[in-house]
Amino acid sequence: MYKANAPSPPSVNAQSTAISMSEMYKHQTQRRDPNRNPDWKYKLAAGEAFEGRVINWLKKEGHEAFKPIDNTYDLHINIRVPLYGALHLTGECKWDIMAEQTRNLAVQTFDNGKPSGIHPDGPNPELWFHGVGKEMWVARTRLIQNLVEMHRTSWGGQTVPMGNKSEGAQGVLIPISVAKKAVGTDWVTL
């Protein structure tokens, strides 16, 4: 059963600005060993609660949404399209605990040295649901890839380490101010 609201993120003290990006975004990487990080269960629960909120929102909007049995994607979605029927889409859900404080969205591109997240050679879900506080950024994954490429000279394309270094997770930080203005994406209050 999904909780209606995700747990509140842990507070970050004033010294957090001195913490490396790898430390700040440690929660963004799936752990291979749940005993490695003592707050992993909390972070997993928060991510699963966010997935439940996304499913509830999609259902409220009149679509079918469910978690698949396999772990290829977080969600499978059937959107009703007039004169076409149901359009099947896949979705990835990311609950970003640090985004409100850093004002950046941490979007993963590599995990364990392999393409993941929004990387063009990764799983490539059609839709990306990125949770930030009480809001959610909804975008087609291809639009996020284009956004990063378009802004390569300013902030895009710069890969930073995320999570446990031994797991090789990397990602791109997208300023929330840029994501809020991105054409073809939506911000939804949950």
Stockholm file with secondary structure:
# STOCKHOLM 1.0

chainA/1-190         MYKANAPSPPSVNAQSTAISMSEMYKHQTQRRDPNRNPDWKYKLAAGEAFEGRVINWLKKEGHEAFKPIDNTYDLHINIRVPLYGALHLTGECKWDIMAEQTRNLAVQTFDNGKPSGIHPDGPNPELWFHGVGKEMWVARTRLIQNLVEMHRTSWGGQTVPMGNKSEGAQGVLIPISVAKKAVGTDWVTL
#=GR chainA/1-190 SS CCCSSCCCCCCCCGGGGGSCHHHHTGGGSCCSSTTSSTTHHHHHHHHHHHHHHHHHHHHHTTCEEECCSSSSCSEEEEEEETTTEEEEEEEEEEECTTHHHHSEEEEEEEETTEECTTCTTSCCCSEEEEEETTEEEEEEHHHHHHHHHHTTTTTTTCEEECSCGGGTCEEEEEEHHHHHHCTTCEEEEC
#=GC SS_cons         CCCSSCCCCCCCCGGGGGSCHHHHTGGGSCCSSTTSSTTHHHHHHHHHHHHHHHHHHHHHTTCEEECCSSSSCSEEEEEEETTTEEEEEEEEEEECTTHHHHSEEEEEEEETTEECTTCTTSCCCSEEEEEETTEEEEEEHHHHHHHHHHTTTTTTTCEEECSCGGGTCEEEEEEHHHHHHCTTCEEEEC
//
